[in-house]
Structure formats: structure tokens, C-alpha cells
């Protein structure tokens, strides 16, 4: 009688301990597997999100406040044995609206790729143009390229951009608000833009002329009959 009760008590704890260990081990193992799966899924999702964000950020970073305008797209075809192969050439003008502008062209089998190439080429060849009061040109100028001839003239406030076609895109990207232009000769957008850039490359400002001649800006402006006070005020208002 004394020996019988201990046997069941010893067997019961052993069986009880074995069962919880087996169940607990399975649950813990399942928990770890599930947890590992969740953690792995979370990491994978985080990695994909990071890649997507990086890609999107990479596309937005090169902008830097530079606006692009598509001027012209030309489609060309090449006849081959199997049919025709089409290609596209894009002409793009870029500018920051504060005195910097550039143009470029790109060729590709698809339109988006051609525009991307043209935009990248335009950003590499941007030039800075001196603006008067940040709205118009300092003086009139003429430009020429091939058969294209253009004339650009400064204008008073409120005139607006009197230009058409590719020339309007150039002045809008440049940040000019008042200008009068005239194009003669060819209507080829490539030659018109090159002639316009030839005219803009010849633009000078009173400040640059004064530095080149070793004088003050007020001295140059006072030759027009203005008083010294007016000349100094105009010199202070001159903006590159």
C-alpha cells in the first residue's frame, strides 16, 4: 500500500512533463517559424519599399528646380528586310527660370527614352544669360545659324513674350517675361533654337562691361544724360 501510491505519482509527472515539453516545443517551434516568416516578410517588404523609394528619389533628384519643355518630336523609319523600323528624335529645352537655359536632342526607338536623352544633353549644355531687372534682356541682339535668322529686343513691363514656336519655349525656360522677337528664313526648330542661343550668347550686362573696362556701373549709365543719383540708383538695380 505504501509502495503503490508513489508509482502512479512518479509516472503521472513523467507523462505530464513529457506532454507539455512536446507540445511546448512544437508551439515554440511553430512560433519561431511563424515569427521568422513574418520577420523575413517584413524585411523583404522593407527592402522592396526602400528600393522603390530609392528609384523614385533618383528620378526626382536630378530635377533641381529645372523645368523642361518638349519642343519637337520627329519620327523616322528605316525599311529593312522584315518591314520598317521606327525611331524618334526629340528636341528639349530646359531652364531654371532665373537666367539659365539649355537645349539638347536625343534619338531612340521609343519616345520616352528619346526625351530622357535630350533632357540629359540639355542640362549639360546650359548657359547663363544676363537679365535686366530679372524680366527682360539688357539690349537688342541678332542671331544666326544656317538659314535661320532671329532678332530679339528688350521690352517694357507688361509686354509679355512675343515669340512663337521654339523661341517661346526658350524664353519661358529662361525666365524672361517681356521680350519681342522676330524669326526670318527657315522654320526648322533646330536652326531656330540655335540662332536664338547665338543671340543670347551675345548678351552683356552693364556690370560685366564695367568690369571689362575698369569703370563703375554708374559711370556707364550716367552717359545717357541721367544725373549721378539716378545713375547710382539704376546701377544698384542692375541684376545679372
C-alpha positions in Angstrom: 0.0 0.0 0.0 2.8 2.4 0.8 4.7 1.5 -2.4 1.7 1.6 -4.7 0.8 5.2 -4.5 4.3 6.6 -5.3 4.4 4.6 -8.6 1.4 6.4 -10.2 2.6 9.7 -8.8 6.0 9.2 -10.4 4.5 8.0 -13.7 2.0 10.9 -13.8 4.5 13.6 -13.5 6.8 12.0 -16.0 3.9 11.7 -18.5 2.8 15.2 -17.7 6.3 16.6 -18.1 6.8 14.8 -21.4 3.5 16.0 -22.9 4.0 19.7 -22.1 7.5 19.6 -23.4 6.4 18.0 -26.7 3.5 20.5 -27.1 5.5 23.4 -25.8 8.4 22.5 -28.2 6.0 22.3 -31.2 4.3 25.6 -30.3 7.6 27.3 -29.7 9.0 25.9 -32.9 5.9 27.0 -34.8 6.1 30.4 -33.1 9.7 30.8 -34.2 8.9 29.7 -37.7 6.0 31.9 -37.9 7.9 34.8 -36.4 10.8 34.2 -38.6 8.5 34.1 -41.6 6.9 37.4 -40.5 10.2 39.0 -39.8 11.5 37.7 -43.2 8.4 39.0 -45.0 8.7 42.3 -43.2 12.4 42.7 -44.1 11.7 41.7 -47.7 8.9 44.2 -47.9 11.0 46.9 -46.3 13.8 46.1 -48.8 11.4 46.4 -51.7 10.0 49.6 -50.4 13.5 51.0 -49.9 14.4 50.1 -53.5 11.2 51.7 -54.8 11.8 54.8 -52.8 15.4 55.0 -53.9 14.4 54.6 -57.5 11.7 57.3 -57.2 14.1 59.5 -55.4 16.7 59.0 -58.0 14.2 60.1 -60.7 13.3 63.3 -58.7 16.8 64.3 -57.6 18.2 65.4 -61.0 15.5 68.0 -61.5 16.9 70.6 -59.1 14.1 73.0 -60.0 14.9 72.8 -63.7 11.8 72.8 -65.9 11.9 71.0 -69.3 9.8 71.8 -72.4 9.4 69.4 -75.3 9.7 71.5 -78.5 9.7 69.0 -81.3 9.5 65.2 -82.0 10.5 63.8 -85.3 9.6 60.2 -86.4 11.9 58.5 -88.9 11.6 55.0 -90.4 14.1 52.6 -91.8 13.0 49.9 -94.3 14.6 46.6 -93.6 14.0 43.0 -94.8 11.4 42.3 -92.2 9.5 45.6 -92.5 10.1 49.1 -91.1 11.9 50.2 -88.0 10.7 53.4 -86.5 12.8 55.8 -84.5 12.2 59.1 -82.7 14.2 62.3 -82.3 13.3 64.7 -79.6 14.2 68.3 -79.1 14.0 69.6 -75.5 14.7 73.0 -73.9 15.4 73.2 -70.1 15.8 76.2 -67.8 15.6 77.2 -64.2 13.6 80.4 -64.8 16.3 82.6 -63.4 18.7 83.2 -66.2 19.9 79.7 -67.1 18.8 77.8 -70.2 19.9 75.0 -72.4 18.7 72.7 -75.3 19.5 69.2 -76.4 18.4 66.5 -78.7 18.1 62.7 -78.3 17.4 59.8 -80.6 15.9 56.4 -79.5 13.5 53.7 -80.6 10.9 54.9 -78.1 9.6 58.5 -77.4 10.2 58.5 -73.6 13.8 57.3 -74.0 14.5 60.0 -76.6 13.1 62.7 -74.4 15.3 61.4 -71.5 18.4 61.6 -73.6 17.5 65.0 -74.9 16.9 66.3 -71.4 20.2 65.0 -70.1 22.1 66.6 -73.1 20.3 69.9 -72.5 21.3 70.0 -68.8 24.9 69.5 -69.7 25.0 72.5 -72.1 23.1 75.2 -70.1 24.3 78.8 -70.4 23.7 81.8 -68.2 22.1 84.9 -69.7 22.2 88.4 -68.0 18.7 89.7 -67.4 17.6 93.2 -66.8 15.5 93.5 -63.6 15.1 89.8 -63.8 12.4 90.1 -66.5 13.9 91.2 -69.9 17.1 91.4 -71.9 19.6 94.2 -71.4 19.8 95.1 -75.1 18.8 94.1 -78.6 20.7 91.3 -80.4 20.7 89.3 -83.6 21.4 85.6 -84.0 22.0 83.4 -87.0 22.5 79.8 -87.7 22.4 78.4 -91.2 19.4 79.8 -92.9 17.8 80.9 -89.7 17.9 84.5 -88.6 16.4 85.9 -85.4 16.1 89.3 -83.8 15.5 89.7 -80.0 14.6 93.1 -78.5 14.2 94.3 -74.9 10.7 95.4 -74.0 9.0 97.4 -71.2 7.0 95.8 -68.4 3.7 94.3 -69.5 4.7 93.5 -73.0 4.9 89.7 -72.5 6.7 87.2 -74.6 6.0 88.0 -78.2 7.5 84.9 -79.8 6.3 81.8 -81.5 7.2 78.2 -81.7 10.6 77.1 -80.3 11.7 80.6 -79.4 8.8 81.0 -76.9 9.9 77.8 -75.1 13.4 79.2 -74.8 12.3 82.5 -73.2 9.8 80.8 -70.9 12.5 78.4 -69.6 15.0 81.3 -69.3 12.6 83.3 -67.1 12.1 86.3 -69.5 8.7 88.0 -69.0 9.0 90.8 -71.6 10.6 90.4 -75.0 9.9 91.0 -78.6 11.3 88.6 -81.2 11.2 88.0 -85.0 12.4 85.0 -86.9 13.3 85.1 -90.6 14.4 82.5 -93.0 13.9 78.9 -92.0 11.2 77.4 -89.8 13.3 74.4 -88.8 13.0 74.3 -85.0 16.6 73.1 -84.6 18.1 76.0 -86.6 15.7 78.5 -84.9 16.8 77.5 -81.4 20.5 77.5 -82.4 20.0 81.0 -83.8 18.2 82.1 -80.6 21.0 80.8 -78.5 23.5 82.6 -80.7 21.7 85.9 -80.0 21.5 85.1 -76.2 25.2 84.3 -76.1 26.0 87.9 -77.2 24.0 89.4 -74.3 26.1 91.5 -71.9 25.2 93.4 -68.8 26.4 96.9 -67.6 28.2 95.2 -64.7 30.3 92.9 -67.0 31.1 95.8 -69.3 32.2 98.0 -66.4 34.5 95.3 -65.1 36.0 94.7 -68.5 36.6 98.5 -69.0 37.7 99.1 -65.4 34.9 101.5 -64.6 31.9 101.8 -62.4 28.4 100.9 -63.5 27.2 104.4 -62.5 29.7 105.9 -64.9 28.4 104.0 -67.8 24.7 104.7 -67.0 25.3 108.4 -66.4 26.4 108.9 -70.0 22.8 108.7 -71.1 22.1 112.1 -69.7 20.9 110.9 -66.3 22.1 112.5 -63.1 24.6 110.9 -60.8 21.9 110.0 -58.2 19.8 108.4 -60.9 22.8 106.6 -62.4 23.7 105.2 -59.0 20.1 104.1 -58.3 20.0 102.4 -61.7 23.4 100.8 -61.1 22.1 99.4 -57.8 19.0 98.0 -59.5 21.0 96.2 -62.3 20.7 92.5 -61.8 22.8 89.8 -63.5 
